[in-house]
Amino acid sequence: SGVYQQVDAILPAMQLYTLSGTVPAGTTKVRVAFLCDQDWIKTDMWCLTAASCPGSVSGSNYNMPCSGTYNTCTGNFYDSGGSSAQYTDNQNSEFTLCAPAGQQMKLVFSSFNTESGYDYLHIYDGTSASSTLIGSYSGTTSPGTITSTVGCLTLKFVSDNDIVSSGWAAAISCVSGCNNVT
């Protein structure tokens, strides 16, 4: 056994890497090893980040659900800790709130506090994270009042593996759309 090629580099995640070298005739197995830093979990063949999604929906309280689309015009939107607890480390959650046809989704944030520069709430104007980004919020810079232009808001929250904060609270409502009448 021996090392045929050693790559000492920091490589971006989620890409295919090709190692080259000569493998002796008759070799039936090749082992690839990855060196992972403390933010990664090492398996036999891969380095993986650990993500969690403790969010939930309870009645009209949306505690940063893990996924899904919810049609509603009332309720409260909280971080995954709900109204009285902090969110957790290593979250990567995305869900969508939609208003009925002809209306827009509105969120009014009454509080906002995440680990500044590391934990972000991204808000998109539409049905997915590929929709137009309204803003990315971190620290104590509150989104304030956010109103969709297309009827839905997609919310994506990503937290790192270190410090957590109190999160956020926002009221959910729908407003009538404005149509240009000539």
Stockholm file with secondary structure:
# STOCKHOLM 1.0

chainA/1-182         SGVYQQVDAILPAMQLYTLSGTVPAGTTKVRVAFLCDQDWIKTDMWCLTAASCPGSVSGSNYNMPCSGTYNTCTGNFYDSGGSSAQYTDNQNSEFTLCAPAGQQMKLVFSSFNTESGYDYLHIYDGTSASSTLIGSYSGTTSPGTITSTVGCLTLKFVSDNDIVSSGWAAAISCVSGCNNVT
#=GR chainA/1-182 SS CCCSCCCCSCCCSSCCCCCCCCCCTTCCCCCCCCCCCTTSEECSSCEECCCBCCCEEETTEEECCSSCEEECSSEEEECTTTTTSCCCSSBEEEEEEECCTTEEEEEEEEEEECCTTTSEEEEEESSSTTSEEEEEECTTCCCCEEECSSSEEEEEEECCSSCCCCEEEEEEEEEECCCCCC
#=GC SS_cons         CCCSCCCCSCCCSSCCCCCCCCCCTTCCCCCCCCCCCTTSEECSSCEECCCBCCCEEETTEEECCSSCEEECSSEEEECTTTTTSCCCSSBEEEEEEECCTTEEEEEEEEEEECCTTTSEEEEEESSSTTSEEEEEECTTCCCCEEECSSSEEEEEEECCSSCCCCEEEEEEEEEECCCCCC
//
